[in-house]
Amino acid sequence: PPPSFQPVPSFMDRLTELQFLVDGLGRQMYTSLGAIQRDAPPSVLPSTSILSEEGLPPDGLLTEDTMKEFAIDIVNHTKLIEQNIDLLPGISTSEEAQYQQLAELQRENERLGKLILSRVDEAKELHEQVSSALEKLSTDRLSNAAPAEVKTEADAELGAKGDPEIAS
């Protein structure tokens, strides 16, 4: 990949990937054109030369190799976009077939929606049953435990007065 290329995050769906790549192409073109505008040599008249005495371009001027790198980066980015377009589902399918596929997906969506609602209803019923059972269990536990606790407290009071039969 080109040095300025940002890899596409793996969690994106195909359209988001494509948008990411198109945005990246725009950034790449903007950056390349900005560098060309900033670093390109001025236009010269045929009688003047932009080369320094050593035959090299002066510092800061854009070289042909850099221009080729910019072009290669843009072409590579464009190829990635084309590859992603080719991977889009239905790109080679007729409009009628796409409508049929959408209708089938809609039916599947409705079926699964009904299934989810029935599962939610089942969960509500289970919740009510568990809540009712817990309420009954806690009520039974409290009603059975209360007399024993009262008896124990009464026994403790009598046992403290010195009655050996109650204290044991």
N, C-alpha and C positions, 0 to 999 in steps of 0.2 A: 504493500500500500504506500501511497505517497506520504512523505514526512509530515505533512500538515493534516493528514487524514485522522479523524477521530473514529474509533471503532463504534459500531452500532451496539447499544446496550441490548443484552439478550432478552430482557423482559418486555420488549416492545412488540406490538402486533405489526403486521406487514405494512399497513398504511402509515403508521407512525414511523416505522423504519424508513419508508420512502420519503416522508416529510423531513425526517432527520437528514437523509442524504441530500435532498434538494436544498435544504438550509445550508448544509456543509459545502455544496457546490457554490452557492451564492457567496459564502464567506471566502472560499478559495478564490473565486473570480475577483471579488472586491479587494482581497489582499494582493493578488497578483497585479491587478491594474493599478493599485496604489503604489506598489513598489516600482512598476514600470514608469508611472508618472513622476515619482520622486527621483528615480535613479537613471532614467534614460538620458542619453546625451542630447543636447539641444540640436536642432536642425542645423546643418552646416551647408554653407555654399560650396559648390564644387571646387573652388580654389583653396578652401581651408581644410585642415585635417583635425580630427578629434583625438588623434593618437599623440602620446607624449614622445619624447625624444627616443625612448627605448623601444618604441613600437607597441606599447601596451596602452590600454585605455587608462585615463587618469583615475585616481582613487574615487570610489563612490559611484562610478558609472556602471550601468547594467551591462553584463556580458551576454553574449549569445547563448552560452551554456545555461545561464540563469533563466533566460527567456524560454529555452527548451524545457527546463525543469518545470517552470510554471505551466507550460502547455501540456506536458506529460501528466502533471497532477490533475489538471482540469479534465483531460481525456479519461484518466483512470476513474475519476469521480463520476463522470458521465457514464462510463461502462457499468459501474456499480449500480447506478440508478436504473439503467436499462435492464440489468440482471434482476433487480428487485421488481421491476414492472412485469417482467416475464413470469415471476413467481407468484404474482397476485392470482388468487383463485378466480376462476371464471373469465380470465382474460381471453381465452380462446373459445369461450362458450357463447352461443347465440343469446340474444336478449330474451327470447322466449324461454330458453332453457334456464336462464338465470331467474326469471320470474317463477318458473316451476320450482326451482330449488328454494327460492325465498318462501313460497307457499308451503313447501314441505317443512322447512325450518320453523315457520309460524305454527303449523300443526303440532310439531314436536314441542315447541315452546309452550303451547296451550296444554298439551298432555302433561308435561312436567310441572307446569304451574298448578294443575289440579292435584297432581300427586303430592306436591309440597303442601298444599292446603289441607289435604287429607291427613298427612303426617303431622301437621301442626294441630289439627283437631284431635288426633290420637294422643299427641303429647299433652294436650290440655286435659283430656280425660284421665290419662295416667297421673298427671299432677294432682287432679282432684282426688283420685283414689288414694294416692300416697298421703296427701294432706289429711284426708279423712281418717286414714288408718293411723297416722301419727297423732292426730287429735284424740282419737279413741284410746290409743295406747297411753298417751300422757294422762288423760282423764282417769282411766282405769288405775294407772300407777299411783296417781295422786289420791284417789278415793281409797285404795287399799293401804297406802302408806300412812295416811293421816291418822287412823285409829291406832295404829301401832306406835306412832310417834307420841300421840297423846298418852297412851298407856305407859310408854317408856318414861315420859316426863313425870307422870303421876307416880310411877314406881320409884323413880329417883327421889321424889319428894318424900314418899313414905319410907324409903330405905335410908334416907338421911336422918330420919327420926329414930332409927335404931331397930326397926323390925327386921330380923334376920331372914325371914322367909321371903319377903318382898325384895330385899336388897340383892338376893342371888339370882 
